[in-house]
Amino acid sequence: MIFQKLKPFALVGALVASPIFAADYVIDTQGAHASINFKINHLGVSYVTGRFNEFSGTYSYDSDRPEDTKLEVVINTASVDSNHAERDRHIRSSDFFDVRQYSDARFVSTSYEDLGDGKGVMSGQLTFLGQTQPVAIQVEKVGEGQDPWGGYRTGFVGTAELNLPDFGANFNLGPAAEKVYLDLVIEAFASK
């Protein structure tokens, strides 16, 4: 997970904004209604942006008790996509992500602070490059409601900032490239 004060983890979705009930949700990655995007400084003059094409996750959510929200997301690190095949091969190598040794990154929430008006802070532990560190995601609820297929969906957006050296990453790309900004958009459907 990488980038400047971007929106690291975003959960988005919902067609109707009426609250329902406490439920467990599955992030809708099959329908392309969720994304994990990143941004990292390049040489102090611009940014490289990208996304992770493969990830999965679940969360529990109750609009009447948002403080009880729980989230778990697993990212396939080899699915990194910066829109440049040669660079992506290099990112996957042992110089950077070392995807043969660290095939995934995992975020598991530990608490949620409700700030009101659908906003909050999701705190948890992120395991990346074999190191586990605390991470806080700024979260905003987009909506919730029935979908056209008889299901129920909720959606959130989120942002996070990662300090790569905290995870043992010493890519030597200069101090400006030590921070990665994440932008998360998550839409999920109630599991049955």
Backbone hydrogen bonds in HBPLUS format (Angstrom, degrees):
<---DONOR---> <-ACCEPTOR-->    atom                        ^
c    i                          cat <-CA-CA->   ^        H-A-AA   ^      H-
h    n   atom  resd res      DA  || num        DHA   H-A  angle D-A-AA Bond
n    s   type  num  typ     dist DA aas  dist angle  dist       angle   num
A0039-LYS N   A0002-ILE O   2.96 MM  37  5.65 145.1  2.08 103.0 111.8     1
A0006-LEU N   A0004-GLN O   2.04 MM   2  5.17 124.3  1.30 130.0 111.2     2
A0184-LEU N   A0007-LYS O   2.05 MM 177  5.67 102.8  1.58 122.5 146.3     3
A0023-ALA N   A0061-TYR O   3.02 MM  38  5.74 155.9  2.08 144.5 150.6     4
A0061-TYR N   A0023-ALA O   2.95 MM  38  5.74 163.0  1.98 165.7 171.0     5
A0191-SER N   A0024-ASP O   2.77 MM 167  5.75 167.1  1.79 144.9 149.0     6
A0025-TYR N   A0059-TYR O   2.68 MM  34  5.26 161.0  1.71 163.3 170.3     7
A0059-TYR N   A0025-TYR O   3.02 MM  34  5.26 152.4  2.09 136.0 142.4     8
A0026-VAL N   A0189-PHE O   2.90 MM 163  5.52 158.9  1.94 151.7 154.1     9
A0189-PHE N   A0026-VAL O   3.02 MM 163  5.52 150.2  2.11 150.8 147.0    10
A0027-ILE N   A0057-GLY O   2.96 MM  30  5.42 173.5  1.96 143.5 145.6    11
A0029-THR N   A0027-ILE O   3.01 MM   2  5.90 126.2  2.31 110.3  94.8    12
A0028-ASP N   A0187-GLU O   2.82 MM 159  5.84 173.1  1.82 152.5 155.0    13
A0033-HIS N   A0028-ASP O   3.23 MM   5  5.66 153.3  2.30 162.8 170.8    14
A0032-ALA N   A0029-THR O   3.31 MM   3  5.09 161.0  2.35  99.1 102.8    15
A0035-SER N   A0185-VAL O   2.77 MM 150  5.19 154.3  1.84 144.9 151.7    16
A0185-VAL N   A0035-SER O   2.95 MM 150  5.19 164.8  1.98 156.2 156.7    17
A0052-PHE N   A0036-ILE O   3.02 MM  16  5.81 147.2  2.13 161.7 170.5    18
A0037-ASN N   A0183-ASP O   2.91 MM 146  5.04 178.7  1.91 154.4 154.3    19
A0183-ASP N   A0037-ASN O   2.89 MM 146  5.04 159.4  1.93 138.5 140.2    20
A0038-PHE N   A0050-GLY O   2.91 MM  12  5.38 158.8  1.95 135.1 136.7    21
A0050-GLY N   A0038-PHE O   3.12 MM  12  5.38 150.5  2.21 141.3 140.8    22
A0039-LYS N   A0181-TYR O   2.89 MM 142  5.15 129.1  2.15 140.5 153.0    23
A0181-TYR N   A0039-LYS O   2.91 MM 142  5.15 171.8  1.92 154.9 157.7    24
A0040-ILE N   A0048-VAL O   2.98 MM   8  5.45 154.7  2.05 150.5 158.7    25
A0048-VAL N   A0040-ILE O   2.82 MM   8  5.45 162.4  1.85 162.4 165.2    26
A0042-HIS N   A0046-SER O   2.81 MM   4  5.27 166.5  1.83 131.8 132.2    27
A0045-VAL N   A0042-HIS O   3.13 MM   3  6.15 168.5  2.14 130.4 131.5    28
A0046-SER N   A0042-HIS O   3.37 MM   4  5.27 147.4  2.48 133.6 141.6    29
A0051-ARG N   A0081-ASP O   2.97 MM  30  5.32 146.2  2.09 131.7 142.0    30
A0081-ASP N   A0051-ARG O   2.82 MM  30  5.32 147.7  1.92 165.3 168.4    31
A0053-ASN N   A0079-SER O   3.12 MM  26  5.17 175.0  2.12 125.6 126.4    32
A0076-ASN N   A0054-GLU O   2.97 MM  22  5.52 170.2  1.98 150.3 152.9    33
A0056-SER N   A0074-VAL O   2.92 MM  18  5.45 152.8  2.00 151.2 160.2    34
A0074-VAL N   A0056-SER O   2.85 MM  18  5.45 163.7  1.88 156.8 161.8    35
A0058-THR N   A0072-GLU O   2.97 MM  14  5.59 148.2  2.08 153.4 163.3    36
A0072-GLU N   A0058-THR O   2.95 MM  14  5.59 155.6  2.01 170.0 170.1    37
A0060-SER N   A0070-LYS O   2.89 MM  10  5.18 147.3  1.99 136.7 146.9    38
A0070-LYS N   A0060-SER O   3.19 MM  10  5.18 152.9  2.27 132.4 139.5    39
A0065-ARG N   A0062-ASP O   2.90 MM   3  5.19 144.3  2.03 108.9 119.9    40
A0068-ASP N   A0065-ARG O   2.97 MM   3  5.77 167.9  1.99 126.3 130.3    41
A0069-THR N   A0066-PRO O   3.02 MM   3  5.41 165.7  2.04 119.6 121.2    42
A0109-SER N   A0071-LEU O   2.90 MM  38  5.27 169.9  1.91 164.7 163.7    43
A0073-VAL N   A0107-PHE O   2.95 MM  34  5.24 157.3  2.01 147.3 154.4    44
A0107-PHE N   A0073-VAL O   2.87 MM  34  5.24 163.1  1.90 154.1 159.9    45
A0075-ILE N   A0105-ALA O   2.77 MM  30  5.10 168.6  1.78 157.1 161.0    46
A0105-ALA N   A0075-ILE O   2.93 MM  30  5.10 148.5  2.03 138.7 148.8    47
A0079-SER N   A0076-ASN O   2.98 MM   3  5.59 161.0  2.02 117.5 123.8    48
A0077-THR N   A0103-SER O   3.13 MM  26  5.66 145.5  2.26 123.6 131.8    49
A0080-VAL N   A0077-THR O   3.32 MM   3  5.84 152.2  2.40 117.6 117.6    50
A0088-ASP N   A0084-HIS O   2.91 MM   4  6.13 160.4  1.95 158.7 165.3    51
A0089-ARG N   A0085-ALA O   2.99 MM   4  6.26 153.8  2.06 150.1 156.1    52
A0090-HIS N   A0086-GLU O   3.14 MM   4  6.43 153.5  2.22 143.5 150.6    53
A0091-ILE N   A0087-ARG O   2.83 MM   4  6.15 157.2  1.88 154.8 161.6    54
A0092-ARG N   A0088-ASP O   3.01 MM   4  6.21 150.5  2.10 145.9 153.1    55
A0093-SER N   A0090-HIS O   3.07 MM   3  5.11 141.8  2.22  99.8 111.0    56
A0097-PHE N   A0091-ILE O   2.82 MM   6  5.86 166.7  1.84 167.4 170.7    57
A0099-VAL N   A0092-ARG O   3.09 MM   7  5.48 161.4  2.13 146.0 151.1    58
A0096-PHE N   A0093-SER O   3.11 MM   3  5.83 156.4  2.17 117.0 122.4    59
A0098-ASP N   A0093-SER O   2.76 MM   5  4.85 151.4  1.84 138.5 130.8    60
A0101-GLN N   A0098-ASP O   2.99 MM   3  5.70 133.7  2.21 117.4 127.7    61
A0102-TYR N   A0098-ASP O   2.85 MM   4  5.97 167.0  1.87 154.1 158.2    62
A0106-ARG N   A0127-THR O   2.99 MM  21  5.16 151.1  2.08 137.6 146.7    63
A0127-THR N   A0106-ARG O   2.77 MM  21  5.16 161.9  1.80 150.3 156.3    64
A0108-VAL N   A0125-GLN O   2.98 MM  17  5.41 156.6  2.03 146.1 153.0    65
A0125-GLN N   A0108-VAL O   2.89 MM  17  5.41 158.4  1.94 150.7 150.3    66
A0110-THR N   A0123-SER O   2.74 MM  13  5.74 168.7  1.75 139.3 139.7    67
A0111-SER N   A0123-SER O   3.28 MM  12  5.33 161.5  2.32 136.0 133.7    68
A0123-SER N   A0111-SER O   2.93 MM  12  5.33 161.0  1.96 151.5 156.9    69
A0113-GLU N   A0121-VAL O   2.92 MM   8  5.12 165.0  1.94 142.9 147.3    70
A0121-VAL N   A0113-GLU O   2.94 MM   8  5.12 148.7  2.04 137.0 147.2    71
A0115-LEU N   A0119-LYS O   2.84 MM   4  5.32 157.7  1.89 137.5 140.8    72
A0119-LYS N   A0116-GLY O   3.03 MM   3  5.56 163.9  2.05 118.3 123.6    73
A0141-LYS N   A0118-GLY O   2.69 MM  23  4.92 161.0  1.73 144.5 151.5    74
A0120-GLY N   A0139-VAL O   2.95 MM  19  5.19 149.5  2.04 146.1 145.1    75
A0139-VAL N   A0120-GLY O   2.85 MM  19  5.19 174.7  1.85 151.0 151.3    76
A0122-MET N   A0137-ILE O   2.88 MM  15  5.05 159.7  1.92 153.3 153.0    77
A0137-ILE N   A0122-MET O   2.79 MM  15  5.05 162.0  1.82 143.8 150.1    78
A0124-GLY N   A0135-VAL O   2.99 MM  11  5.55 143.6  2.12 154.9 165.6    79
A0135-VAL N   A0124-GLY O   2.87 MM  11  5.55 157.0  1.92 149.5 153.3    80
A0126-LEU N   A0133-GLN O   2.84 MM   7  5.47 172.4  1.85 162.0 160.7    81
A0133-GLN N   A0126-LEU O   2.95 MM   7  5.47 156.4  2.00 146.3 149.8    82
A0128-PHE N   A0131-GLN O   2.86 MM   3  5.45 155.4  1.93 157.0 157.8    83
A0131-GLN N   A0128-PHE O   3.03 MM   3  5.45 168.0  2.04 118.0 121.1    84
A0138-GLN N   A0159-THR O   2.93 MM  21  5.30 151.2  2.01 160.3 160.1    85
A0159-THR N   A0138-GLN O   2.95 MM  21  5.30 143.8  2.09 138.4 150.0    86
A0140-GLU N   A0157-VAL O   2.88 MM  17  5.41 153.2  1.95 157.8 160.3    87
A0157-VAL N   A0140-GLU O   2.92 MM  17  5.41 156.5  1.97 150.9 158.5    88
A0142-VAL N   A0155-GLY O   2.77 MM  13  5.30 169.9  1.78 137.9 139.9    89
A0143-GLY N   A0155-GLY O   3.41 MM  12  5.46 158.7  2.46 132.8 133.6    90
A0155-GLY N   A0143-GLY O   2.88 MM  12  5.46 144.9  2.01 166.7 160.9    91
A0145-GLY N   A0153-ARG O   2.90 MM   8  5.52 151.0  1.99 151.8 158.4    92
A0153-ARG N   A0145-GLY O   2.88 MM   8  5.52 169.6  1.90 153.0 154.9    93
A0147-ASP N   A0151-GLY O   2.89 MM   4  5.38 157.2  1.94 135.4 138.4    94
A0150-GLY N   A0147-ASP O   3.30 MM   3  5.83 156.9  2.35 125.5 123.4    95
A0190-ALA N   A0152-TYR O   2.81 MM  38  5.56 159.3  1.85 164.9 168.9    96
A0154-THR N   A0188-ALA O   3.02 MM  34  5.59 151.5  2.10 148.3 157.1    97
A0188-ALA N   A0154-THR O   2.93 MM  34  5.59 164.4  1.96 166.5 170.9    98
A0156-PHE N   A0186-ILE O   2.87 MM  30  5.38 157.2  1.92 155.0 162.6    99
A0186-ILE N   A0156-PHE O   2.90 MM  30  5.38 174.7  1.90 167.6 167.0   100
A0158-GLY N   A0184-LEU O   2.87 MM  26  4.85 152.8  1.94 138.2 139.5   101
A0184-LEU N   A0158-GLY O   2.74 MM  26  4.85 178.6  1.74 150.2 150.2   102
A0160-ALA N   A0182-LEU O   3.16 MM  22  5.04 152.0  2.24 127.8 130.7   103
A0182-LEU N   A0160-ALA O   2.78 MM  22  5.04 174.7  1.79 152.3 154.1   104
A0162-LEU N   A0180-VAL O   2.80 MM  18  5.13 168.8  1.82 156.0 160.0   105
A0180-VAL N   A0162-LEU O   2.90 MM  18  5.13 155.8  1.96 144.5 152.1   106
A0166-ASP N   A0163-ASN O   2.95 MM   3  5.66 144.5  2.07 121.7 131.4   107
A0164-LEU N   A0178-GLU O   2.71 MM  14  5.26 155.3  1.77 172.3 170.5   108
A0167-PHE N   A0164-LEU O   2.88 MM   3  5.45 152.7  1.95 118.8 126.9   109
A0169-ALA N   A0164-LEU O   3.25 MM   5  5.32 152.9  2.33 139.9 132.1   110
A0168-GLY N   A0165-PRO O   3.01 MM   3  4.91 158.8  2.05 109.9 110.5   111
A0177-ALA N   A0174-GLY O   3.03 MM   3  5.63 149.8  2.12 117.2 125.5   112
A0178-GLU N   A0175-PRO O   3.26 MM   3  5.44 161.6  2.29 113.6 113.2   113
